[in-house]
Amino acid sequence: MIQLSILKITEYGPWTLTLGSDREHELQMLQASLYREIQKLFSEKNCLVFLNRADEFFVVSNGLTLDDHIAIQKTLEQLFDIRLTISIGFAKSPFEANLKAYEGKKTQTILNQEHSIFGFVNGESTSNVSIMHLDVDDLTSKRKTNSPYEISSIIFELHSKMSKFFMEKNSLTFFMGGDNFMVVASDDAKKSVQQFIDMIKNEDGIFLNCGIGSGFNVREAVKLATKSLDTIREIRDSGKEKPEVLELSC
């Protein structure tokens, strides 16, 4: 069971217009500061925040109660002039949890009106979370023949393919920077990751590594996924034949 919390800046478009035309630098600084604070508050509770859009954040929030969300919302309201809504959903797969959170907001299923929290809370901390951490193997070689902007174009196209492939497996894909991606994964996604790696290898000539981690909360899962990925790199660097996929669980 996955619990997902989606934070979104309220009336962001109209609010930005109040800043005048020379506002973009201010918006970028605000968005960076907001992301930093949201990540800090949730990670302290063994959650992890994924930047979906600059005005929207996805949090794998297994174990968090409504009171936990209210406490975080109160802190954010004290620190920033803007307002945020929180939509919460839980389901057997990450994508279905996303749909449940969306349903809660759309139908105005109010959990706490004062702090703009909607949806459905599970709050259990015993459910298992699976994370896949993927990166491009030997991206350095592509930099010899491609400019930085061309590299970015390759990475964003890869992100698009990855997002579409794993959404069909009821999973959510997020770009983490550099050549790194994380997938909040269903069992079906984990079973299909080798298929995706082979597809990208054959279609685009891009080689991927994937570390998988499973734990009772998302921080534990991410730690194990990254440790799995690091192990793949260590095997590669030792000159031995490396696996393309490796999984660790607690």
N, C-alpha and C positions, 0 to 999 in steps of 0.2 A: 504494500500500500504506500503510495506516494502522496504527501501533502505539498501543495504548491501555493505560494503567496505571490500575488502580482501587485506591485506598487506602481502607481501612475500619477504623474503630476496633474492636478485638476485644472481645467481651463487654461492649459499651457499656451495655446496659440493666442487667445485674446490678451493674456497677461504679458506676453513678449512684446506686443504692440505698444504697451504703455511705456516701454523703455526707449522708444524712438528708433531711428534707423541705424544709429551707430551703437548697436547692441550686441553684435555677434561675439565679441571677445568676452563680454560680461556673461553671456549665456553659456559659453564654453567653460568658463571658470566655475559658474554655479553648478553646472551638470557634473563636473569633475569632483567638486566638493561634496555634492549630494551623494554621488556614488560611493565616495570614500566613507562617508558617515554611515550610509545604509549597510555597506559591507562590514564595517566595524561592529555595528550593533547586532547584526544577525550572526556574524561569525563567532562572536562571544557566546552565542547560544548553540554552537555546533551546527549552524546552518551555513549556506553559501549563496551568494548573490550572483546572478548572471545578468549582464547588461544586455537587454533586448533591443531597446532603442534608447536614445539619450534621455527621453522623458518617461521610460518604462523599465522596470526591473523585475526579473523573475527570481524567486527564492525557493529553494528546496527546504521546506520548513518542518520536516518530520520532528515530532516531539514538542512543537510549540503550541501552547494553548491560546485561547482568545486573550487572556490577561497578558500573556507575553507580547502579543501583537499590540495591545493597547499601550503597554509600557514603551515599546519602541516608537509607536506613533506619537506619543506625548513628547518624547525626546526630540523627534524630528520637527514637531511643531514649534518647539522652543528655539530650535537652532536656525530655522529657515522661515522666511516670510511667506513662501508658497505653501499650498496645501497639497496633500497626497491622499488618494484613496487606496485601500488595500482590499483586494479580492482574493478569497481563499477557497481552494477546492481540494478534494482528495479522491483518489480512485486507484484502481489496480495498476494503471500505467501512467507514465508522465503526461502524455498527450491528453488522455482522458481527464486527468486532474486539471489540466489547463482549460479544458472545455467546461468542467464543473465550476471553476473559478469564474469563467466568463458568464456562465449561466447565472451564478449568484449575483453578479453585478447587473446583468441585463434585466433580471426579474426583481431587482432591488430587494434581495433577501438580506435584510439588515441584521448584522451581528452587534454592531455598536454605532449608533447614529452620531453621537458626539464626535467620534474620531474617524468617521467615514470608512467603516469596515463592513464588508459584505461577504456573503458566501456560506461556506460550510466548513466547520473545523473538526478535525479528528483528534489531534493532540497526542496520539500515542507515539511512544518512542521505541517500540519493539519491532516495527516494520523494517524490512531490509531495503536499502537503497543501493542501486548499481550505477556506477559512472564509468564511461569509456573515455580515455584520454588518448587522442590521436595526434600524431605529428607527421610532417613530411620527412622522409628519410633522405639525408644528404641534399638539402635545399641549397647548400653552398655551391654545388656544382652548377646549378641553374643560374646563379648570380654571375657566372663567368660569361654568359651569353645574353643575359636579360638585365635591363636596367631596374632600379628599385621599383619604379611605377609598374613595369611589366610584371615583376614578381607579385606585387599586390593584386594585380588583375588575375593572375593565376590562382592566388590564394582565395580571392573572393568567389571566383567561379567554382572552385573546389567546395567552398562553404555552401554555395547554392545547391550543388549536387548532393552533398552530404545531408543538408537539411531536408531536402525532398525525399531522399531514400529512407532516412530514419524516421521521418514523420509518418511514413506509410507503415512503419513498425511500431507506431504509437510512442515514439520517443522524441526528445527535444534536443536540438543541436545548437551549441553556442560557440562563437569565435572568441578565443581567449587572448589573441594577440600573437604576433610573430607568425609561426606556422603551426600553432596549437589550437585544437578544438576539443571541446568536451561534450559528450552526449549523456543526458540523463536517460538511462536506458531501461527498456523493458527486456524481458527474457528473450523475446523474439529478436530484438535488436542485437543482443549479445550473440545469438546463434547465427545472425546474418552478417556480422561484421567482416568475416573473411570473404564473403561474397562481394561486399562493397570494395574491399581492398583490391581484390582481383579485377573488378570492373574498372576501377580508376587506373590501375596498372596497365590494363589492356587498351583502354580508350584514350588515356592522356599521358601515358608514360610516367606517371607519378607513383612513387613507392611510399607506402604509409606504414607506420608502426602503430600498434594499439595496445595500451595497457588498460586492464579492466580491474576495478576494485568494487567490492561489496561490503557494506557495513550497516550498523544500526542507525547511523546518521550520515549526512552527506559529507561532512568534513572527514570522517573516517574513510568513507568510500573514495573520496578524491585523493586522500593520502595514499591509499593502497593502489589506486589506479596510476598515480604518478610514480610510485615505487616500482610498479610493474613495468612502466615505460622506461624508467631509468635502468632497470635490469636488462631490458632488451638492448638498450644502447651499450651497456657494459659488455654484454655477450658479443655484440657487433665489433666493438673496439678491441676485444681480445683476439679477434681473428677467427672466432668460431662461427659456425652457421647459426644465425639468429632466428628465433621465431618471429613471426609478424604480429602475433597476438599472444598476450600472456595475461593471466588473471590471478589475482590474490584476493582472499576474503578473510575476514576476522572470525 
